[in-house]
Amino acid sequence: MIQKILLAVSGLGHAEEMLKTLTQLPSIQKAKVTVLHVVPGKTTTEAMTAKWEEGGRILANAIQTLNLDPSQISSILRQGDPKDVVCQVADEIDADLIIMGSRGLKRLQSILSNSVSQYVFQLSSRPMLLVKDDIYVKNIKRIMVAMDKSDAAKHCLKLATFLLQGIPGGQLILANVDTDLRGKSSEITEVSSEKNPVFAAAVAEAQRYAVPARCYTSSGKPGEEICRLAEELNVDLLLLGSPDRRPSIAKSFVDIDRLIGASLSDYVRVNATCPVLLARTEA
């Protein structure tokens, strides 16, 4: 399911570390990796030469850090607007997953600071793994999927079961939040899948791939609860579906509601204490 990965590197953050952790998973070990660094286009000729040289060093360091079989990895150094170039290259190589670092900027800060990762997520339909600068990347054994009845959640479930195949001691955590917009949180409760129709189908899917699954519920504001569940259950990777509800004519434009922080995915992206894989499906 994940055969081609695009890793966008800037020389900062934990994106390389995240990919190195991913490539230890049996399901990912044969994936082809393209490492991309983008040199900003608006600068003087003298500065541009220095930027190209710096970009070459960043790519070389990333490839050395990853230490993959040379047949599995390639690099691209390109000039342009980073948020546009990442989307273009992802389409060119038909990437199954984009991995980027993220500063975890909140709401309008994403616009004012020209957040590359936020714009790429807005404009690409491909799954995107965001790794904030301030988190610790752990070996992946416990993957959590925020479950509801949406197609986006089902897509995340498929990705999670794929990633967990062959991991000794690997575990799928299924979490469902009963929305309480007053913000009153309940205790986190482990439940049997038979008592929740959302869980029943998900557990059956996991069993098809021999992936152990445990189910948890809580109530409160969805974004806050998903982050709390991930932290308290010691999750290594969180998968969250993010359906695209814009009409087809607007697919190439940024979803302002997401950028100003009105969406669930935006809240989780900013506040989760583990890496977040956002998977979009069209509503």
C-alpha positions in Angstrom: 0.0 0.0 0.0 2.9 2.3 0.7 5.5 1.7 -2.0 6.7 5.3 -2.8 7.5 7.8 -0.1 8.4 11.5 -0.6 10.5 12.9 2.3 10.8 16.7 2.2 13.8 17.9 4.1 14.9 21.3 5.3 17.9 20.4 7.5 15.8 21.0 10.6 13.4 18.8 12.6 12.8 15.1 12.9 11.5 14.1 9.4 14.5 12.0 8.6 14.4 10.3 12.0 10.7 9.5 11.4 11.4 7.9 8.0 14.3 5.9 9.4 11.9 4.6 12.1 9.3 3.8 9.5 11.7 1.9 7.3 12.3 -0.6 10.2 8.7 -1.8 9.8 8.4 -5.0 7.7 5.6 -3.4 5.6 7.8 -0.4 4.6 11.2 -2.0 4.2 11.0 -2.3 0.4 9.5 1.1 -0.2 11.2 3.5 -2.6 12.2 6.8 -1.1 12.7 10.2 -2.8 14.3 12.8 -0.7 13.5 16.4 -1.7 15.0 19.7 -0.8 13.6 22.9 -2.2 15.7 26.0 -2.8 13.6 29.2 -2.5 13.5 31.0 -5.8 13.5 34.7 -4.8 17.1 35.6 -4.0 20.2 37.2 -5.6 22.5 35.2 -7.9 25.2 35.1 -5.3 22.9 34.0 -2.6 21.3 31.4 -4.9 24.7 29.7 -5.4 25.1 29.4 -1.7 21.6 28.1 -1.3 22.2 25.4 -3.9 25.4 24.3 -2.2 23.6 24.3 1.1 20.8 22.3 -0.4 23.2 19.7 -1.7 24.7 19.3 1.8 21.2 18.9 3.3 20.3 16.1 0.9 23.7 14.4 1.4 23.3 14.5 5.1 19.7 13.2 4.9 20.7 10.3 2.7 23.6 9.4 5.0 21.3 9.5 8.1 18.7 7.2 6.4 21.4 4.7 5.4 19.2 2.9 3.0 20.1 0.6 0.1 21.2 2.9 -2.8 18.6 1.1 -5.0 15.8 2.3 -2.7 16.6 6.0 -2.5 16.9 9.0 -4.9 17.2 12.7 -4.3 15.8 15.8 -5.9 17.1 19.4 -5.5 14.8 21.9 -7.0 14.2 25.6 -7.0 10.8 27.2 -6.4 8.1 27.8 -3.8 8.5 24.9 -1.3 4.8 24.3 -0.9 4.2 24.2 -4.6 7.2 22.1 -5.4 6.4 19.4 -2.8 3.0 18.9 -4.3 4.4 18.8 -7.8 7.1 16.2 -7.0 4.5 14.1 -5.0 2.4 14.0 -8.2 5.5 13.3 -10.4 6.6 10.2 -8.5 3.0 9.2 -7.5 3.9 9.2 -3.8 1.8 7.0 -1.5 3.0 9.0 1.5 4.5 12.5 2.1 6.6 13.0 5.2 7.4 16.5 6.4 8.5 18.3 9.5 6.1 20.7 11.1 6.6 23.6 13.6 3.0 23.0 14.9 1.9 26.5 14.3 -1.6 27.4 15.5 -4.4 28.9 13.5 -3.6 32.1 11.7 0.1 31.7 12.4 0.1 29.0 9.7 -0.9 31.7 7.2 1.2 34.5 8.5 4.3 32.3 8.7 3.6 30.7 5.3 3.6 27.1 6.8 4.7 24.8 4.1 3.4 21.6 5.7 -0.1 23.1 6.3 -0.4 24.3 2.7 0.8 20.9 1.3 -1.8 19.1 3.3 -4.4 21.5 2.0 -3.6 21.0 -1.6 -2.5 17.4 -1.8 -4.9 14.4 -1.7 -2.1 12.1 -0.5 -1.6 10.8 3.0 0.8 13.1 4.9 2.9 12.3 8.0 3.7 15.4 10.0 6.5 15.3 12.6 6.6 18.3 14.9 10.0 19.7 15.9 9.2 19.3 19.6 8.3 15.6 19.8 10.2 12.5 20.5 10.1 9.9 17.6 9.7 6.4 19.1 9.9 3.0 17.6 6.4 2.2 16.2 4.5 -0.5 18.0 1.3 1.2 19.1 -0.7 2.9 16.3 -4.0 4.7 17.1 -6.8 5.4 14.7 -9.5 7.9 15.5 -12.6 5.9 14.5 -16.0 7.0 13.4 -18.3 5.9 10.5 -16.5 8.1 7.9 -14.7 6.8 4.8 -11.7 8.8 5.9 -11.5 6.8 9.2 -11.9 3.5 7.3 -9.0 4.6 5.0 -6.8 5.3 8.1 -7.7 1.8 9.5 -6.4 0.2 6.3 -3.2 2.2 6.5 -2.8 1.3 10.2 -3.3 -2.5 9.6 -0.8 -2.3 6.7 1.8 -0.6 8.8 1.4 -3.0 11.8 1.8 -6.2 9.8 4.8 -8.2 11.0 5.6 -6.0 14.0 6.4 -8.2 17.1 4.2 -6.9 19.9 2.4 -4.4 17.5 -1.0 -3.2 18.6 -3.8 -1.3 17.0 -5.6 1.2 19.3 -9.1 2.1 18.1 -10.5 5.3 19.7 -14.0 6.7 19.5 -15.0 10.0 21.1 -18.5 10.8 22.2 -18.7 14.6 21.4 -19.5 16.9 24.3 -18.9 20.4 23.1 -19.2 21.7 26.7 -15.7 20.3 27.1 -16.5 18.0 30.0 -14.1 15.0 29.6 -14.9 11.5 30.8 -12.6 8.8 31.9 -10.9 6.8 29.1 -12.7 3.4 29.0 -11.6 0.2 27.3 -14.7 -1.5 25.8 -15.6 -4.6 23.9 -16.0 -4.2 20.2 -19.3 -5.9 20.3 -20.8 -3.0 22.2 -19.9 -0.4 19.6 -20.8 -0.8 15.9 -18.0 1.6 14.9 -15.5 -0.8 16.6 -17.0 -4.1 15.5 -16.2 -3.7 11.8 -12.8 -2.2 12.5 -11.8 -5.1 14.8 -13.0 -7.6 12.1 -10.8 -5.8 9.6 -7.8 -5.9 11.9 -8.3 -9.6 12.5 -8.1 -10.3 8.8 -4.5 -9.3 9.0 -3.8 -10.8 12.4 -3.3 -7.4 14.0 -4.3 -7.3 17.7 -6.7 -4.4 18.4 -8.0 -2.8 21.6 -10.9 -0.3 21.8 -11.3 2.8 23.9 -13.9 5.5 24.3 -14.1 8.8 26.0 -16.3 12.0 25.7 -15.5 15.6 25.4 -14.3 18.0 22.6 -13.1 15.7 19.8 -9.7 17.3 19.2 -8.8 17.5 22.8 -9.9 14.0 23.5 -8.0 12.4 20.6 -4.8 14.1 21.8 -5.5 13.0 25.4 -6.2 9.4 24.3 -3.0 9.3 22.2 -0.9 10.6 25.1 -2.4 8.6 27.9 -2.4 5.4 25.9 1.3 5.9 25.0 0.7 5.9 21.3 3.7 6.0 18.9 1.8 7.1 15.8 -1.7 8.6 15.4 -3.8 8.3 12.2 -6.6 10.7 11.6 -8.9 11.0 8.6 -9.6 14.3 7.1 -12.4 14.3 4.5 -12.3 17.0 1.9 -15.7 18.6 1.8 -15.0 21.3 -0.8 -16.7 21.2 -4.2 -14.5 19.9 -7.0 -14.1 23.4 -8.5 -12.4 24.5 -5.3 -10.0 21.6 -4.9 -7.0 23.6 -5.8 -7.7 26.3 -3.3 -6.8 26.3 0.4 -9.6 25.5 2.8 -9.7 28.6 5.0 -11.7 26.9 7.8 -8.8 24.5 8.2 -6.1 27.2 8.1 -7.8 29.3 10.8 -8.0 26.3 13.1 -11.7 25.4 12.8 -11.0 21.8 11.8 -10.4 18.7 13.9 -7.3 17.8 11.9 -5.8 21.3 12.5 -6.2 21.0 16.2 -4.7 17.5 16.4 -1.9 18.5 14.0 -0.9 21.3 16.4 -1.5 19.7 19.8 -0.7 15.9 19.5 2.4 14.8 21.4 3.2 12.1 18.8 3.6 12.0 15.0 0.3 12.4 13.1 -0.5 10.8 9.8 -3.4 12.7 8.1 -5.2 10.8 5.4 -7.7 12.7 3.2 -10.6 11.2 1.3 -13.2 13.1 -0.7 -16.6 13.3 1.0 
